[in-house]
Amino acid sequence: MQSTIDFSHYLKKTGPGLLHLDLAVEGINCAGCMAKIERNLSKIPDVTSARVNLTDRRLALEWKAGAVDPALFVDRLAELGYRAYPFERADAETREAERASALLRRLGVAAFAAMNVMMLSVPVWSGNLSDMLREQRDFFHWLSALIVLPAAAYAAQPFFSSARAALRARNVNMDVPISVGIVLALAMSLFETAMHAEHAYFDAAIMLIAFLLAGRYLDQNMRRRTRAFAGNLAALKAETATKFVSEEEIRTVPVAAIRPGDIVLLRPGERSAVDGNVISGRSEIDQSLITGETLPTTAVAGSAVYAGALVRSGALRVRVSAASEATLLSEISRLLENAVQSRSRYLRLAERASRLYAPLVHATALLTMIGWLIAGATLHDSIVIAIAVLIITCPCALGLAIPAVQTVASGALFGSGVLLNAGDAIERIAEVDRVIFDKTGTLTLPELDVANAGSIPADVFDLAGRLALSSRHPVAAAVARAAGAKAPLPGIAEVPGQGVSGVVDGVDIRLGRPSWCGADEAANQILQNDPEASVVAFRHGLMRHVFAVRQRIRPDAANTVSALQRVGLTVEMLSGDREPAVRAAAETLGIYHWRAEVTPVDKIARIDELARHGHKVLMVGDGLNDAPALAGAHASMSPVTATQLSQSVAHAVFLGERLAPAQAAIAISRQALRLMRQNLWLAVIYNALAVPVAMAGLVTPLIAAAAMSGSSLLVMLNALRARRQREAI
């Protein structure tokens, strides 16, 4: 009886008429495997996207709904030599841990066998110089074979099984020539031992396996570092929430059962499963991994709470604004995964080189052996040299050159509060020579604040805040939030275009336009002193007060702008706001190039103008009107509070209230780009030097194995430098 997989549970809708499926794929070990899988599955009609995540060996597929049976993907992968099944994070982590343990066990067996065989090789090599009897030499060779052959059969299984699967699918990968080299070395050594020859290469074969396993284990550990970031986010996701089913009754329910508008209870020590706003209670909460703010913040009525936030002290009642996959935490996870699945042009270059590797190296080894035979060398010597060529040309260093840097740099960027939204984001951001900022919501914080709160009497502030709760206007909402208002006043009416009004203790009260409240003179005085402010007036009988409401400049914006200018980057500000407000912000931040009242078309025109003059622009903005400019710039960033459209077109998203992540993105990206280029050159120079030396017969298979593993280790160690962010960009 043949069983089939029901994929319906694993399918997700990603857009109008589009379905998404994640598959775990066994046997992916290099950039060549990634390219082969993506190239073949993208050829299936109606498949719109096929992206491999090498970090957790996951294939993300997207296709037109109803056009393709998901089982076709599994069958096609099987034809290519890969086993696939639906991806589930918990199972993937378990399998990955088992794979790492298996590699470590095999490495231990290979290393133990290699040490013993090396001890046996010493008397053989020294005995050849001191007239060792043939019987003694044969004994040591057979003893070496007895140790190495079973050890190699067990330890080399990752390479043998991968090569076998590729050959069954009539393909080749980098494990094919490695397996050929190992088998040839063992077979030749066994033949030489049976023929009583002076030399055998059991030590070289088992050392090669040990070096390869060590390199693969180190590579896997490096990739797990990136998964650790995604794992941290996944660990923050609570599976259940405590929901109020009535005013006094609560019930623990799955997150999937929570809807916007529901009220949930967050108790000390719990993590929030939803996004929402506090309606009552007070607590210290830790939202550092979501918002980038390292210090705990105080949550009171009106405060925003995000999924993953840890409640430290008092209990909170929270009205849900988003749950399950609609939360900010889920959006951050998707951005992080999208960055890893995307491609940079340097990675595409490495993939193309890896695809050419297998046929090229086989041809080179064969021609080397034929050349030495023609030159008069023995068959034994010619095969040994061909084996050395097979081993020394393994493209592990080339395959790791770019992914290793991207993995480490992505982790460093995430630690600095930056999430990549495109595979070539690092390269694009590293190349910019000009930065353009939008003002509202970018250089300023998105939420409005009462700038003159200190000059308003507390009782007036409290009454105005309660009145403001009856208005939907964002300026009134800022007054209510700043006042900490919880209970709206009864009997309040809204006057369209003017504000809200009512009667308290027989006295008329109003909150709205200064002219409606009879406070024009006070409002004009505030606007003269603070042109960035918006004003709302409050009247209580004969008493009048004016609230100055405006967005606050991000706390580190001036320092960030100054740091960018110090390293030669020209900073501009393009804003659709009024000229007085833009001028005041520019003077505060030290931005010398600015324009006010610009339209989205004006922003695009400015970016195009700079591009024609050879400049590469980083556009930093939020809001719907910034989306065209973000898409048209060489590189772009948005705050995590930006509109969904702005986030989708930006190359990167930054967290928290600080602007410093924009500076960190440039610093880390420039360092990463340097390391990518260095790694490519290291891989090219290694092959340029190693291949001719191997073809000349100047290295043994053992030395070739050490050189190949050394080049991979050098590339990985160089990639780790991407973790260190330099003070200067």
CORSULSUL-V671943 format. One record per pair of residues at least 24 apart in sequence whose C-alpha atoms are under 7 Angstrom apart, sorted by the first residue. I is the first residue (numbers start at 0). J is the second residue. Records with the same first field share a line. If there is no record, write none. Layout:
I=J ; J
This chain:
6=69
9=85
16=63 ; 64
17=61 ; 62 ; 63 ; 64
18=61 ; 62 ; 63 ; 64
19=60 ; 61 ; 62
20=59 ; 60 ; 61
21=57 ; 58 ; 59 ; 60 ; 85 ; 86
22=57 ; 58 ; 59 ; 83 ; 84 ; 85 ; 86
23=56 ; 57 ; 58 ; 83 ; 84 ; 85 ; 86
24=56 ; 57 ; 58 ; 81 ; 82 ; 83 ; 84
25=81 ; 82 ; 83
26=81 ; 161
27=56
29=398
30=350 ; 353 ; 398
31=350 ; 353 ; 354
34=350
50=340
51=340
52=339 ; 340
54=222 ; 223 ; 226
78=168
79=165 ; 168
80=164 ; 165 ; 167 ; 168
99=216
102=212 ; 216
105=153 ; 154
106=154 ; 209 ; 212 ; 213
108=150 ; 154
109=150 ; 151 ; 154 ; 205 ; 208 ; 209
110=209
112=146 ; 147 ; 150
113=202 ; 205 ; 206
116=143 ; 202
117=202
119=143
137=192 ; 195
140=192 ; 199
141=192
143=201
144=201
147=201 ; 205
151=205
155=208
171=357
172=357
173=357 ; 393
176=357 ; 361 ; 389
177=389 ; 390
180=386 ; 389 ; 390
184=386
203=700 ; 701
206=701
207=701 ; 704
210=704 ; 705 ; 708
211=708
214=708 ; 711 ; 712
222=406
225=406 ; 410
229=332
232=332
235=307
236=272 ; 306 ; 307
237=270 ; 271 ; 272
238=272
239=272
240=272
254=322 ; 323
255=323
257=322
258=322
259=319 ; 320 ; 321
260=318 ; 319 ; 320
261=318 ; 319
262=316 ; 317 ; 318 ; 319
263=316 ; 317 ; 318
264=315 ; 316 ; 317
265=314 ; 315 ; 316
266=310 ; 313 ; 314 ; 315
267=310 ; 311 ; 312 ; 313 ; 314
268=309 ; 310 ; 311
269=309 ; 310
270=307 ; 308 ; 309 ; 310
271=305 ; 306 ; 307 ; 308 ; 309
272=306 ; 307
273=305 ; 306 ; 319 ; 321 ; 322 ; 323 ; 326
274=304 ; 305 ; 306 ; 319 ; 320 ; 321 ; 322 ; 326
275=303 ; 304 ; 305 ; 317 ; 318 ; 319 ; 320 ; 321
276=301 ; 302 ; 303 ; 304 ; 317 ; 318 ; 319
277=301 ; 302 ; 303 ; 315 ; 316 ; 317 ; 318
278=316 ; 317 ; 318
279=315 ; 316
280=313 ; 314 ; 315 ; 316
281=313 ; 314 ; 315
282=310 ; 311 ; 312 ; 313 ; 314 ; 315
283=310 ; 311 ; 312
284=308 ; 309 ; 310 ; 311
285=309 ; 310
289=328
290=654 ; 655
291=416 ; 654 ; 655
292=655
300=483 ; 485
301=480
334=418 ; 419 ; 420
335=418 ; 419
337=420 ; 421
338=419 ; 420 ; 421 ; 422
339=422
341=421 ; 422
342=422 ; 423
343=422 ; 423
344=423
345=401
346=401 ; 402
349=397 ; 398
353=394 ; 398
360=389 ; 392
364=388 ; 389
367=694
384=693 ; 694 ; 696
386=700
387=693 ; 698 ; 699 ; 700 ; 703
388=690 ; 693 ; 694
390=700 ; 703 ; 704
391=689 ; 690 ; 703 ; 704 ; 706 ; 707
392=686 ; 690
393=707
395=711
396=682 ; 710 ; 711 ; 714
397=679 ; 682
400=675 ; 678 ; 679 ; 714
401=675
403=715 ; 718
404=671 ; 674 ; 675 ; 718 ; 721
407=718 ; 719 ; 721 ; 722
408=667 ; 671 ; 721 ; 722
411=722
412=664 ; 667
415=660 ; 663
416=653 ; 654 ; 660
417=651 ; 652 ; 653 ; 654 ; 660 ; 664
418=651 ; 652 ; 653
419=650 ; 651 ; 652
420=649 ; 650 ; 651
421=650
424=650 ; 651
425=668
426=668 ; 672
427=633 ; 634
428=617 ; 634 ; 665 ; 668
429=665 ; 668 ; 669 ; 672
430=615
431=615 ; 616 ; 617
432=568 ; 569 ; 614 ; 615 ; 616
433=568 ; 569 ; 570 ; 614 ; 615 ; 616 ; 617
434=568 ; 569 ; 570 ; 571 ; 616 ; 617 ; 618
435=570 ; 571 ; 572 ; 573 ; 617 ; 618 ; 619
436=571 ; 572 ; 573 ; 618 ; 619 ; 620
437=572 ; 573 ; 574 ; 619 ; 620
438=572 ; 574
440=621
441=620 ; 621 ; 638
442=552 ; 553 ; 556
443=550 ; 551 ; 552 ; 553
444=550 ; 551 ; 552 ; 553 ; 656
445=550
446=550
447=477 ; 548 ; 549 ; 550
448=477 ; 481 ; 548 ; 549 ; 550 ; 551
449=477 ; 478 ; 481 ; 546 ; 547 ; 548 ; 549
450=547 ; 548 ; 549
451=546 ; 547
463=537
470=499
474=548
506=539 ; 540
507=539 ; 540
508=538 ; 539 ; 540
509=537 ; 538 ; 539
510=535 ; 536 ; 537 ; 538
511=535 ; 536 ; 537
512=536
518=543
521=545
530=579 ; 580
531=579 ; 580
553=656 ; 657 ; 658
554=657
555=657 ; 658 ; 659
556=588 ; 658
557=588
559=658 ; 659 ; 662
560=588
563=662
566=728
573=597 ; 602
599=624 ; 625 ; 627 ; 628
602=628
603=627 ; 628 ; 631
606=632
621=645
665=728
666=724 ; 725 ; 728
667=721 ; 724
670=721
671=721
674=717 ; 718
678=714
